Amino acid sequence: MSASLGLASALADATSGSDVVKGEGLVLAGEKENGKGALLGQWTVTRIAFNELPDDVEISLAFGELGFEAHVCNRIRGSYEVADRSLSFGMMSVDNRECDAHVMEAERNFLFSFERANAFDIDADGILHLMSADTELVTARRRE
């Protein structure tokens, strides 16, 4: 089984509620700052599901008032809605560039995880956790 299929399978199991993994030490975003304001700004993705990114792959993510944009190999854009710490995404558009295989795999894994996120938390260190059923799907740190 390839790494991407293994990740997809693990995430599908995790987000189905069969194996819920709850992060420890998380501060609910609603306890600090509710809604879209907590997400606004630029972030650097550090983990997808339970895997660190390869050193030579950078995923940037920006949330604005009108939508979000992410860059891996391709640019990913779309709309999102926030209510307290709940999160939902509208239609997404993705450019159609080819990159190195490992970068494309990271992009597929990011998209698979990102589009399944339906909640977020920001911990005491300011780390963003995009979640589904308390399962961490994407982790990012705020850009300075």
N, C-alpha and C positions, 0 to 999 in steps of 0.2 A: 504494500500500500504506500503510495507516495505521501510525502509530508503534507501536501495541501489537502489530499483526500482525508488523511488522518485528522487534520485540524478541523475540516468541515464536519466530519463525523462526530468528533468530540464536542464541537459547538452545538451541533444539532441535538445531541443527547442532553447537553447541559441546558440549552434553552427550552427544551421540552418539559423541564421540571423533574426529570428522572434523577438527575444528580445536581442538586443545587449547591453551589459553592458560595458561601457568604464571605466577603472580605472583612478582615478584622481591622479595627482602628480607623474606620471610615467615619467621617462626619457628614451627615446628610446635608446636601447643599441648602435645603430649606432651613436648616438651623443657623446658617450663616447669612446666605443671601438667596432669595427665591428667584426662580424664573430665569428668563433669558439673560438678565444682567450678569449672572454668575458665569455663563458660558462665553459671553462676548470677548473677543480678542483672538490672539494667535497662540497656537499650541504646537508642540512637537510630540508626535506619537512615539512612545517608548516600548510599548508592548501590544501585541495583538493576541487576545485570549491569554494563554499562559506562556507565550513565547516572546523572548526578546527579539528585537529586529537585528538583522545582520548589520555589522558596523558600517558597511558601505551603502545602506539603504536609509534614506531619510523620508519621513512622511510628515508633511506640514498640514495643519488643519486650522482653519479660521472660521469663527462664527461671527456673523454680523447681524444687524437688525433685520436685513431682508433675506438672508440665506446663509449657507455655509459654502466653503470651498476647501478642497483638499488637493494636495499635490503629491504624487508618488512618481510614477512614470508619466501618467496622464493626469489631466486636471479633471477633478470630480466636483460638480456643483449641484446645488439643489436648495430646496426650501426645508424649513423645519419649524416645528411648533413646540413650545414649552409651557407646561402648567405645573407650577411648583417644581418638583424634580422629575416629572414625567417628560418624556421626549418622544416626538414622532417626526418622521421624515416624509416629505412629499416626493415627487418625481425627481430623479437624479439624472444628470447628463454626464457622460464620461467621454473624454477625447479618445481617439483610436490610434495611438502610437504604439509601436513595438519597442521594447527595451530588452535588456538582458533577461534571461529566463528567471533568475532568482529575484529580480526586481518585479517582474510580472507576477510571480508567485506571491510575493509580499503584497502587491496591490490587490490580487484576487482575495487573499486572506483578509486584508483590511476591509474591502467592500463587503465580503460575506459577514464579517463581524459588525461593521459599522451600521449596515442597514437593519440589523436585528436589534440594535440598542433601543430600549424604550424607557430608560431612566438614566439619571446621572447622579454621581456623588462627587464632592470635592473634599479631599481629606484635609487634615490639619496642616499638612505640608504644602497645600495648594495643588495637589495632583488630581487631575480629572480622571474619573472612572466612568466609562460608558458601560451600562449594565443591561442585562435582561434577566428578570427573575432572580435578582441578587447574584447573578453570575457575571463576573467581570469579562467584558469583551474587548475593550480598547482602553489603554492607559496613556495619558499624555501629560506633559508638564508645560506650564505657561512659558511662552517665549519672552525673553527680556529685551 
